[in-house]
Amino acid sequence: MTYTAAVDELVFTLETVAGLSAARDAGAVEGLGADDVRAILTEAARFAEDALAPLNSVGDRNHPVREGATVTTPPGWREAYRAWVDGGWGSLTGEEAWGGQALPMALQVALTDIFNQANAAFALNPLLTIGAVEAIQAHATDELKARYLPKMISGEWSGTMNLTEPQSGSDLGDLKTKAEPDGDRFRLFGQKIYITYGEHDLTDNIIHLVLARLPDAPEGTRGISLFLVPKVLVNEDGSLGARNDVEVVGLEHKLGINGSPTCTMAYGAGGEGAVGWLVGEPNRGLAAMFTMMNNARVQVGMQGAAIAERATQQALAYAFERRQGRAGSWSEGGMAPIAHHPDVKRMLLTCQAFTRAARAICYACAVAIDRGRPGKPDAAFWKSRADLLTPVAKAFATDVGVEVASLGVQVHGGMGFIEETGAAQHYRDARIFPIYEGTNGIQAIDLVRRKIVMEDGAALAAYLGELREVADAARGANELQLAGAARRLDEAIDAVERAADALRGALASGEVDRALAGASPFLRALGLTAGGAYLVTSALQSNGSAEARAGLARFFADAQVSTVPALAISAVDGAADVLAATPERLAG
């Protein structure tokens, strides 16, 4: 199928549903007018459609190849990356002092949406570089910033994050990579796994951000430091010098995102140690890395919604082309396009509603991040809002990516199981998103243990209060479909409030495991409620397609938001059943 970026929908969601326009009116966003947003997204769509989308299946079929310490990316990757650099796409959110344009993250998230719709495996590389730039801007010395940021922001050099080790996955407290002092720098020794774009042929240098331990570091996560380790050392004049003692020693064979190299990296395997520089304070590396990871979690959520969009587009195109059987809504004789069959309609509506709901949550989170930056009006309020929404954006939207891609395969029937149609690739690509950047279970734990207790519950209460206002507006809109959606929203908001109170109570009484057992259904409940409210908002604010948007909002409310009370019960009462399931009982 031919991929097309739905620019009008993205602009409407960003400006109106997610609140970028309101942020601009409040003085929280400067130097980026609505016309600028549309122009940038339109140009990004053109680049994605012409340069990236044609390479999506190419990368899936032609995996990166390692020969010794070098990795060759799929055909066309290098040319597309050069076009990316020439277009200045990596510079939008970087600080102006280092060659960036200091534009809002909300714009970057919308670009992440477009580029990942077109080619998620390719788009991972610049996404990681942008995250590395954020961490260096926030925590590195001015000397390191001056040496590395200009070429990272321009895209001439790329960046990575190196956390995971063979024995240390989600629990980073058991990291073994060590950093030995060597004057004003350090030499690192250790191995890292699952490093996306750890080695490739797209740039002359790769700047690795690596978590490691100093010799006298405390045990656990309190003893982790962050280091900047370039693939190639940089001379005083900015030119490239000798190759550092860091190299790729293996590539993973994966289920999806096959065009991107996922590397096993060896630091110090040559005996000299990989030369690196401390970023931030000693033993505070995890906090510095989370500057990169928190924003990356929103971007990964956006990846999930982006794959959902691509899968939805493909399913829709196929459903209008494929003819099977008779359908009551088909009056032209002969076999009907399967889009006319009721169950296929249901699947297509589900895909469309889930995709738009997930996108709106991610966009709203990004707007909150921009509004929560120091010096912005009501920054503390919006910082709390961003903190609350980040785990929901990451987990809910990536779950949506898998669910919608799976439905996309189902719409295709047997042809969805055949690789040539491309539907299976979306499903395979989407499956990693609920896993990396903190599994979705970890996101749920973060939501329950840290976010719903913020400010004694005031942050969540304020958000739910805004969702109630959406329901109230729907009731007053004189639109029957929206009135029905409002009833579902009321029930869902009440259920989320009750569940949050119960989970906070469990935490306060020391029943931590009971609260954690209900964390994932609670996150799902909050995501469905928020997504339902954003779909209602889109119908209320639409000028030209209000009826269709109202119908989609009502469908989502009846089919999905209606399940929130049961999820809330599962989050609270179902916890006892989870805790009763001992390993021996699970083993049968």
SVG drawing of the C-alpha trace seen along z (x, -y; Angstrom):
<svg xmlns="http://www.w3.org/2000/svg" viewBox="-30 -35 76 64">
<polyline fill="none" stroke="black" stroke-width="0.4" points="0.0,0.0 1.0,-3.6 1.6,-5.3 0.2,-8.8 0.7,-11.0 -2.6,-12.4 -1.3,-15.9 -4.6,-17.5 -5.5,-15.0 -2.1,-15.3 -2.3,-19.1 -5.8,-19.1 -4.9,-16.6 -1.8,-18.5 -3.2,-22.0 -6.8,-21.5 -7.1,-18.2 -3.8,-18.1 -3.7,-21.8 -0.7,-23.2 -2.8,-26.2 -3.9,-26.8 -0.3,-26.5 0.7,-29.1 -2.1,-31.4 -0.9,-31.0 2.6,-32.1 4.2,-28.7 5.1,-28.2 6.9,-30.9 8.4,-31.1 6.1,-28.4 2.8,-29.5 0.1,-27.2 1.1,-27.9 4.7,-26.9 3.4,-23.6 1.5,-22.8 4.3,-23.8 6.9,-21.7 4.6,-18.6 3.7,-18.9 7.3,-18.9 8.1,-16.0 5.2,-14.1 6.7,-14.6 10.1,-13.4 8.6,-10.4 6.4,-9.4 9.1,-9.8 12.3,-8.8 11.5,-6.6 8.3,-4.6 9.7,-2.9 12.6,-1.6 10.4,-0.1 10.0,3.3 13.5,3.2 15.0,3.0 12.7,5.8 14.0,8.1 17.6,7.0 19.0,7.0 22.1,5.1 25.3,7.1 28.3,7.2 31.8,7.9 34.2,7.6 33.8,4.3 31.7,2.7 28.0,2.9 26.4,2.2 22.8,0.9 20.2,2.0 20.2,0.7 19.1,-2.9 19.6,-3.6 22.7,-5.8 21.1,-7.9 18.0,-8.4 20.0,-9.4 22.0,-11.9 18.7,-13.4 17.6,-13.5 20.7,-15.4 20.4,-17.8 16.8,-18.5 17.9,-19.6 15.4,-17.2 17.6,-16.5 18.1,-20.1 14.6,-21.1 14.6,-20.7 18.3,-21.2 19.5,-24.3 20.3,-27.3 23.7,-27.6 24.8,-24.4 23.0,-24.8 19.5,-23.7 16.3,-25.6 14.9,-25.1 11.4,-24.2 8.9,-22.5 9.0,-18.8 5.4,-18.5 6.5,-19.3 9.2,-16.6 6.7,-14.0 4.4,-14.8 7.5,-14.3 8.2,-11.0 4.7,-10.0 5.2,-10.7 8.6,-9.2 7.7,-6.0 4.6,-5.6 6.8,-5.5 9.7,-3.5 10.1,-2.7 13.4,-0.8 15.1,-3.9 13.5,-6.4 15.0,-4.8 18.4,-6.2 17.6,-9.9 15.2,-9.3 18.0,-8.0 20.3,-10.8 17.7,-13.4 17.5,-11.7 21.3,-11.6 21.4,-15.3 18.9,-16.1 21.0,-14.3 24.2,-16.0 22.6,-19.4 21.2,-18.9 24.2,-17.3 27.5,-17.5 30.2,-20.1 30.4,-23.0 33.5,-21.5 31.8,-18.3 28.8,-20.2 30.9,-22.3 32.8,-19.2 29.9,-16.9 26.6,-18.7 26.9,-20.7 27.6,-17.6 25.0,-15.5 22.3,-18.1 23.2,-18.5 23.0,-14.7 26.6,-14.3 27.1,-12.1 24.5,-9.9 23.9,-8.9 23.0,-5.8 22.1,-4.8 23.8,-1.8 22.1,-0.4 21.4,3.3 23.9,6.1 23.5,9.8 22.8,10.2 21.1,6.8 18.0,5.9 15.2,3.9 17.0,4.0 20.1,1.9 21.4,2.3 23.5,5.3 25.5,3.5 29.1,4.7 30.6,2.4 33.4,0.5 35.0,-2.9 38.6,-3.4 39.9,-6.9 42.6,-8.1 43.4,-11.7 40.4,-13.8 38.8,-11.0 38.0,-7.3 38.5,-3.9 35.5,-1.7 35.5,2.1 32.4,4.2 29.7,5.5 26.3,4.0 23.5,5.7 20.4,4.7 22.1,1.4 20.1,0.0 22.3,-1.5 25.4,-0.7 27.3,-0.4 26.4,-1.4 27.6,-3.1 25.3,-6.2 27.6,-8.6 31.4,-9.0 31.1,-8.9 28.7,-7.4 28.4,-9.0 27.5,-6.3 26.1,-7.3 27.1,-4.4 26.1,-3.5 29.1,-2.1 30.5,-1.9 33.4,-3.8 35.9,-1.8 34.5,-3.1 30.9,-3.2 28.2,-2.1 26.3,1.1 23.0,1.0 21.5,-1.9 23.1,-4.5 26.5,-3.6 25.9,-4.1 27.5,-6.9 27.0,-8.1 29.8,-8.4 30.1,-9.8 32.1,-7.4 32.7,-8.2 33.3,-5.5 36.1,-7.7 38.1,-10.0 37.8,-13.7 40.9,-15.9 41.2,-19.3 40.5,-21.0 37.3,-18.9 38.6,-16.5 38.3,-12.8 41.3,-11.0 42.0,-7.4 39.4,-4.6 38.3,-4.1 38.4,-0.7 34.7,0.0 33.3,2.3 30.3,4.3 30.8,8.0 27.3,9.3 24.0,8.4 20.7,9.7 18.3,11.7 14.9,10.2 11.2,10.6 10.8,7.1 12.4,3.6 14.8,5.7 16.3,2.8 17.9,1.4 21.0,3.0 20.6,4.1 24.1,4.6 26.2,6.3 28.9,3.8 32.2,4.6 34.0,1.8 37.7,2.3 37.9,5.6 41.2,4.5 42.7,4.1 43.2,0.4 39.7,-0.5 37.2,-2.6 38.0,-6.3 35.0,-8.2 34.1,-11.3 31.8,-11.6 28.4,-13.2 26.8,-14.7 27.8,-13.9 29.5,-10.6 27.0,-7.9 24.2,-10.0 24.2,-8.5 20.8,-6.9 19.2,-10.3 21.1,-11.8 20.1,-9.0 16.4,-9.4 16.6,-12.9 16.9,-10.9 14.7,-8.0 11.6,-9.9 11.2,-11.8 12.2,-8.7 9.3,-6.9 6.9,-9.4 8.6,-9.0 8.3,-5.2 4.6,-5.6 4.4,-7.6 6.1,-4.8 3.3,-2.5 0.6,-4.9 2.5,-5.4 2.6,-1.7 -1.1,-1.6 -1.7,-4.4 0.2,-2.6 -1.5,0.7 -4.9,-1.0 -4.2,-2.7 -3.2,0.7 -6.3,2.5 -8.6,-0.2 -7.1,-0.1 -7.3,3.7 -10.9,3.8 -12.2,1.5 -10.3,3.5 -11.0,7.1 -14.4,8.5 -16.0,11.4 -19.7,12.5 -22.8,10.3 -23.3,7.4 -26.6,5.6 -25.0,2.2 -23.7,3.1 -26.2,2.3 -24.1,2.5 -24.4,6.2 -21.8,9.0 -19.5,9.6 -19.1,6.7 -15.9,5.1 -15.2,6.6 -15.4,3.1 -19.2,3.5 -19.3,6.5 -20.3,5.7 -17.5,7.5 -14.9,5.9 -16.4,2.5 -16.1,3.2 -12.4,4.0 -11.7,1.0 -13.5,-1.3 -11.5,0.2 -8.3,-0.4 -9.2,-4.0 -10.5,-4.9 -7.6,-3.3 -5.0,-4.9 -6.5,-8.4 -6.9,-8.0 -3.3,-6.8 -2.0,-9.7 -3.9,-12.3 -2.5,-10.9 1.1,-11.1 0.6,-14.6 -1.0,-15.8 1.9,-14.5 4.4,-16.2 2.5,-19.5 2.6,-19.1 6.4,-18.5 6.8,-21.8 4.6,-23.7 6.4,-22.2 9.8,-23.6 11.3,-26.0 10.2,-29.6 7.0,-28.7 3.6,-29.9 2.3,-27.4 5.3,-25.2 5.0,-23.1 1.4,-22.2 2.3,-21.1 5.4,-19.2 3.2,-17.1 0.8,-16.6 3.7,-15.4 4.9,-13.1 1.4,-11.6 0.9,-11.1 4.3,-9.7 3.8,-6.1 0.3,-6.1 1.5,-7.4 4.3,-4.9 2.3,-1.8 -1.2,-2.5 0.0,-3.6 2.4,-0.8 -0.2,1.8 -2.5,0.1 0.2,0.5 0.3,4.3 -3.5,4.6 -4.2,2.5 -1.5,4.2 -2.9,7.6 -6.4,6.4 -4.8,5.2 -3.6,8.8 -7.1,10.1 -8.8,7.7 -6.5,9.2 -7.6,12.7 -5.2,15.3 -3.4,12.7 -2.4,11.0 -0.4,14.1 1.5,13.9 4.6,11.6 4.1,10.1 1.2,8.0 3.2,6.2 0.5,6.5 2.6,9.0 5.6,6.6 3.6,4.0 2.7,6.6 6.2,7.8 7.6,4.3 5.1,3.2 5.9,6.0 9.1,4.5 7.5,1.2 5.8,2.5 9.1,4.1 11.9,1.5 12.4,-1.8 10.9,-0.1 8.4,2.7 4.8,1.7 4.5,3.5 7.2,1.2 5.3,-1.8 2.2,-0.7 4.3,-0.3 5.6,-3.8 2.1,-5.1 0.8,-3.5 3.8,-3.8 4.8,-7.4 2.4,-9.2 -1.1,-8.8 0.3,-9.6 2.0,-12.9 0.8,-15.9 -1.4,-13.6 -3.3,-12.6 -3.9,-16.2 -2.2,-15.7 -4.5,-12.9 -7.5,-14.6 -6.8,-17.7 -6.5,-15.6 -9.7,-13.7 -11.4,-17.0 -10.5,-18.1 -11.9,-14.9 -15.2,-15.5 -15.4,-18.9 -15.1,-17.2 -18.0,-14.9 -20.1,-17.9 -19.4,-19.7 -20.5,-16.6 -23.8,-16.6 -24.5,-20.2 -23.7,-19.8 -27.2,-18.7 -25.7,-15.7 -27.2,-12.3 -24.0,-10.3 -21.9,-12.6 -24.5,-12.4 -24.0,-8.6 -20.3,-8.9 -20.6,-11.4 -22.4,-8.7 -19.7,-6.2 -17.0,-8.8 -18.8,-9.6 -18.8,-5.9 -15.2,-5.5 -13.9,-8.5 -15.8,-7.5 -14.3,-4.0 -10.7,-5.3 -11.1,-7.6 -12.3,-4.7 -9.5,-2.4 -6.9,-5.2 -8.1,-5.7 -8.0,-2.0 -4.5,-1.6 -3.2,-4.6 -4.7,-3.1 -2.9,0.2 0.4,-1.6 -0.2,-3.6 -0.9,-0.4 2.2,1.3 0.4,3.7 2.8,2.8 2.4,6.1 -1.4,5.8 -1.1,2.3 1.4,3.6 -0.8,6.5 -3.5,4.1 -1.2,1.6 -1.5,2.8 -5.3,2.9 -5.4,-0.5 -3.1,-2.0 -5.3,-0.5 -8.4,-2.0 -6.8,-5.4 -5.6,-5.2 -9.1,-4.2 -10.7,-7.0 -8.3,-9.6 -8.5,-8.3 -12.3,-8.4 -12.2,-12.0 -9.8,-13.1 -12.0,-11.5 -15.0,-13.4 -12.9,-16.6 -12.1,-16.0 -15.8,-15.8 -16.7,-18.9 -13.9,-21.0 -14.3,-19.7 -15.7,-22.0 -16.0,-19.8 -16.4,-16.3 -18.1,-16.5 -20.7,-13.8 -18.1,-11.2 -16.0,-12.1 -19.0,-11.9 -19.8,-8.5 -16.2,-7.3 -16.3,-8.7 -19.5,-7.0 -18.2,-3.7 -15.1,-3.9 -17.1,-4.8 -19.5,-1.9 -16.8,0.7 -13.8,-0.4 -14.5,-3.0 -17.4,-0.9 -14.9,1.7 -13.2,-0.7 -15.4,0.2 -14.5,3.8 -10.8,3.0 -11.0,0.9 -12.5,3.9 -9.7,6.0 -7.1,3.4 -8.4,3.6 -10.3,6.8 -8.4,8.9 -5.1,8.2 -5.9,10.9 -6.3,13.5 -3.0,12.5 -1.2,12.7 -2.8,16.1 -1.2,17.5 2.0,19.0 4.7,20.1 3.9,23.7 0.2,23.1 1.1,21.5 3.3,24.5 0.2,26.7"/>
</svg>
